[in-house]
Amino acid sequence: MEEAKTWLAAKPHRIGPFLRIPRPELVEMLGMAGFDFAILDLEHGPTAPADVYPLILAAERRGLRLLARIPALQESYFKWLLDLGVGGIQVPHVKCREDAERAVAYGMFAPGGERGMCRFVRAAEFSNIPKEDYIAEANRNRLLVLQIEGKEGLDHLTEIIEVPGIDVIFVGPYDLSQSLGLIGQIWHPEVVKAVEEVITLCGNKGVEVGVFTDTPEGLAHWKKLGVKYLAYRVETEILLNAFKSTLTDAHDALR
């Protein structure tokens, strides 16, 4: 797998949807369509541990980087997902420096962290990769994305981004709007201002920023402000709208 920082830097931006239906066919289609990545949503989706292996295989076959948004900041999620060879971990609701330090520790082998070590897992090709190479490659290749989704995370952002080992600070605008007392109003000036402050602070520290948006206008807006990691829409919503559009076209043709 391509080194995380190289992958981020290789294009002006990276775009991919959230994925909640754990089917390898969908993963392959996202890769075939040309998306850069997909975020397997274990926080809000029905994916079980046994579902993940074929999804990773499908992503690798189509050159799609598959990340996993874990349900919570727990070491066990890092272990089994990284051991399977997932392309990155996205951590929700990071609120303080200690959260960031734990995420880095769980996601990296020493000296950068304290990730549980086993070289007989799929990510190490079941011991086919020499252990020294596996350790070095695993630390370089994993992508760590920390989500700032509330006022507490905003208040501690300057401390969070001081933690080495973070690749992307990701803003979840819907949860952020709720935390600011503006639930669902992701384009309210106060919410937009908060996201722009995140972009500025991270830019000053050389940390990449990610944002979720569900409109083309949102993509254009955040890209202009330098956001490189663009989570765009959710595959369930994309499919539903495609089905509606298909049926509308059919009804129009039958009139």
C-alpha positions as CSV (number, residue, x, y, z in Angstrom):
1,M,0.0,0.0,0.0
2,E,1.2,3.5,-0.8
3,E,2.7,5.5,2.0
4,A,0.1,7.7,3.6
5,K,1.8,11.0,3.2
6,T,2.7,10.2,-0.4
7,W,-0.9,9.3,-1.1
8,L,-2.2,12.5,0.3
9,A,0.4,14.6,-1.5
10,A,0.1,12.9,-4.9
11,K,-3.1,14.8,-6.0
12,P,-4.5,18.3,-5.3
13,H,-7.4,16.6,-3.5
14,R,-8.8,13.2,-2.6
15,I,-12.5,12.4,-2.8
16,G,-14.5,9.5,-1.5
17,P,-17.9,8.6,0.1
18,F,-18.8,7.0,3.3
19,L,-19.8,3.3,2.9
20,R,-22.5,1.7,5.0
21,I,-23.6,-1.3,3.0
22,P,-20.8,-3.9,3.5
23,R,-20.8,-5.5,0.0
24,P,-17.6,-6.0,-2.0
25,E,-19.5,-5.3,-5.2
26,L,-20.1,-1.8,-4.0
27,V,-16.5,-1.3,-3.0
28,E,-15.4,-2.5,-6.5
29,M,-17.9,-0.1,-8.2
30,L,-16.6,2.8,-6.2
31,G,-13.1,2.0,-7.4
32,M,-14.2,1.5,-10.9
33,A,-15.9,4.9,-10.8
34,G,-12.7,6.5,-9.9
35,F,-13.1,7.5,-6.3
36,D,-9.8,7.8,-4.4
37,F,-11.1,6.3,-1.2
38,A,-14.1,5.1,0.7
39,I,-14.7,5.3,4.5
40,L,-16.3,2.1,5.8
41,D,-18.6,3.4,8.5
42,L,-18.5,1.2,11.5
43,E,-19.9,4.0,13.7
44,H,-23.3,4.3,12.0
45,G,-23.4,1.2,9.7
46,P,-24.3,-2.5,10.2
47,T,-20.8,-3.9,9.3
48,A,-19.7,-6.9,11.3
49,P,-16.0,-7.9,11.8
50,A,-16.4,-10.8,9.3
51,D,-17.6,-8.4,6.6
52,V,-14.4,-6.4,6.5
53,Y,-12.0,-8.9,4.9
54,P,-13.8,-9.2,1.5
55,L,-14.2,-5.4,1.4
56,I,-10.5,-4.9,1.8
57,L,-9.8,-7.4,-0.9
58,A,-12.2,-5.7,-3.3
59,A,-10.7,-2.3,-2.6
60,E,-7.2,-3.5,-3.2
61,R,-8.3,-5.1,-6.5
62,R,-9.6,-1.8,-7.8
63,G,-7.0,0.5,-6.4
64,L,-9.3,2.1,-3.8
65,R,-8.0,3.1,-0.4
66,L,-10.5,1.8,2.1
67,L,-10.5,3.5,5.5
68,A,-12.6,2.5,8.5
69,R,-14.4,4.9,10.8
70,I,-14.4,3.0,14.1
71,P,-17.3,3.3,16.5
72,A,-15.1,4.7,19.4
73,L,-11.6,5.2,20.5
74,Q,-10.8,1.7,21.6
75,E,-7.6,-0.3,21.1
76,S,-9.4,-3.4,19.9
77,Y,-10.7,-1.7,16.8
78,F,-7.3,-0.6,15.8
79,K,-5.8,-4.1,16.2
80,W,-8.2,-6.1,14.1
81,L,-8.7,-3.6,11.4
82,L,-5.0,-2.8,10.9
83,D,-4.1,-6.5,11.2
84,L,-6.5,-7.1,8.3
85,G,-4.7,-4.5,6.2
86,V,-7.3,-1.6,6.2
87,G,-5.9,1.5,4.5
88,G,-6.5,3.8,7.4
89,I,-8.4,4.5,10.7
90,Q,-10.8,7.4,11.2
91,V,-11.5,8.1,14.8
92,P,-14.7,9.9,15.8
93,H,-15.3,12.5,18.5
94,V,-11.7,13.4,19.4
95,K,-11.9,15.9,22.2
96,C,-8.4,16.5,23.7
97,R,-4.7,15.9,23.4
98,E,-5.0,12.7,25.4
99,D,-7.5,11.3,22.8
100,A,-5.0,12.1,20.0
101,E,-2.1,10.5,21.8
102,R,-4.1,7.3,22.4
103,A,-5.1,7.1,18.8
104,V,-1.5,7.5,17.6
105,A,-0.3,4.9,20.2
106,Y,-2.9,2.3,19.2
107,G,-2.2,2.9,15.5
108,M,1.6,2.7,15.4
109,F,4.3,0.3,16.4
110,A,7.2,1.5,18.5
111,P,8.9,3.9,18.7
112,G,5.9,6.0,17.5
113,G,3.3,4.1,19.4
114,E,2.4,0.8,21.1
115,R,0.2,-1.0,18.6
116,G,-0.3,-4.7,19.5
117,M,2.3,-6.7,17.6
118,C,1.7,-9.9,15.6
119,R,3.5,-10.6,12.4
120,F,1.3,-13.6,11.4
121,V,-1.7,-11.5,10.3
122,R,-2.9,-10.7,6.8
123,A,-1.3,-7.2,6.9
124,A,2.1,-8.9,7.2
125,E,1.1,-11.5,4.6
126,F,0.9,-14.0,7.3
127,S,4.6,-13.7,8.1
128,N,5.7,-13.6,4.4
129,I,7.0,-10.0,4.9
130,P,10.2,-9.9,7.0
131,K,9.2,-8.5,10.4
132,E,11.5,-5.5,10.2
133,D,10.0,-4.5,6.8
134,Y,6.5,-5.1,8.1
135,I,6.9,-2.8,11.1
136,A,8.5,0.0,9.1
137,E,5.9,-0.2,6.3
138,A,3.0,-0.5,8.7
139,N,3.9,2.8,10.4
140,R,4.4,4.6,7.1
141,N,1.4,3.3,5.3
142,R,-1.4,3.6,7.8
143,L,-3.5,6.8,7.5
144,L,-4.7,8.3,10.8
145,V,-7.7,10.6,10.6
146,L,-9.0,12.3,13.7
147,Q,-12.5,13.8,13.7
148,I,-13.2,17.1,15.5
149,E,-17.0,17.1,15.9
150,G,-17.7,19.2,18.9
151,K,-17.0,22.4,20.9
152,E,-14.6,20.5,23.2
153,G,-12.5,19.3,20.3
154,L,-12.4,22.8,18.9
155,D,-11.3,24.3,22.2
156,H,-8.4,21.8,22.4
157,L,-7.5,21.8,18.8
158,T,-4.2,23.6,19.2
159,E,-3.1,20.9,21.7
160,I,-4.4,18.1,19.5
161,I,-2.5,19.0,16.4
162,E,0.8,19.2,18.3
163,V,0.7,15.4,18.6
164,P,3.0,13.8,16.1
165,G,1.6,11.0,13.9
166,I,-1.7,12.6,12.9
167,D,-2.3,12.6,9.1
168,V,-5.6,14.4,8.8
169,I,-7.9,16.4,11.1
170,F,-11.4,15.8,9.8
171,V,-14.4,18.0,10.6
172,G,-17.8,16.4,11.0
173,P,-20.1,19.3,10.3
174,Y,-23.4,17.7,11.4
175,D,-22.2,16.8,14.9
176,L,-20.4,20.1,15.1
177,S,-23.6,22.0,14.3
178,Q,-25.3,20.1,17.0
179,S,-22.6,20.9,19.5
180,L,-22.8,24.6,18.7
181,G,-26.6,24.6,19.2
182,L,-27.4,24.8,15.5
183,I,-28.4,21.2,14.8
184,G,-28.3,20.3,11.1
185,Q,-27.4,23.8,10.0
186,I,-24.1,23.0,8.6
187,W,-23.9,26.2,6.5
188,H,-24.8,28.5,9.4
189,P,-22.2,31.2,9.6
190,E,-21.1,30.1,13.0
191,V,-20.5,26.5,11.9
192,V,-18.7,27.6,8.7
193,K,-16.5,30.0,10.8
194,A,-15.6,27.2,13.2
195,V,-14.6,24.9,10.3
196,E,-12.5,27.7,8.7
197,E,-10.7,28.2,12.0
198,V,-9.8,24.5,12.0
199,I,-8.5,24.9,8.5
200,T,-6.4,27.9,9.5
201,L,-4.9,26.3,12.6
202,C,-4.1,23.0,10.9
203,G,-2.6,24.8,7.9
204,N,-0.3,26.7,10.2
205,K,1.0,23.4,11.6
206,G,1.2,21.6,8.2
207,V,-1.6,19.2,9.1
208,E,-4.0,18.2,6.3
209,V,-7.8,18.9,6.8
210,G,-10.8,16.8,5.8
211,V,-14.4,17.8,5.7
212,F,-17.7,15.9,4.9
213,T,-20.0,17.6,2.5
214,D,-23.0,16.3,0.5
215,T,-23.3,18.9,-2.2
216,P,-21.1,19.9,-5.2
217,E,-21.2,23.5,-3.9
218,G,-19.8,22.3,-0.6
219,L,-17.0,20.5,-2.4
220,A,-16.1,23.6,-4.3
221,H,-16.2,25.8,-1.2
222,W,-13.9,23.6,1.0
223,K,-11.5,22.9,-1.9
224,K,-11.0,26.6,-2.4
225,L,-10.0,26.9,1.3
226,G,-7.4,24.2,0.9
227,V,-9.2,21.1,2.2
228,K,-7.6,18.1,0.5
229,Y,-9.4,15.1,2.1
230,L,-13.0,15.5,0.9
231,A,-15.6,13.0,2.2
232,Y,-18.4,13.4,-0.3
233,R,-21.9,11.9,0.3
234,V,-22.9,8.5,1.5
235,E,-23.4,5.5,-0.8
236,T,-26.9,4.8,0.6
237,E,-28.0,8.3,-0.4
238,I,-26.2,8.1,-3.7
239,L,-28.0,4.8,-4.5
240,L,-31.4,6.0,-3.4
241,N,-31.1,9.1,-5.6
242,A,-30.0,7.0,-8.5
243,F,-33.0,4.7,-8.1
244,K,-35.3,7.6,-7.9
245,S,-33.8,9.2,-11.0
246,T,-34.0,5.9,-12.9
247,L,-37.6,5.4,-12.0
248,T,-38.4,9.0,-13.0
249,D,-36.8,8.5,-16.4
250,A,-38.8,5.3,-16.8
251,H,-42.1,7.1,-16.0
252,D,-41.2,9.9,-18.4
253,A,-40.5,7.4,-21.2
254,L,-43.8,5.6,-20.6
255,R,-46.0,8.8,-20.7
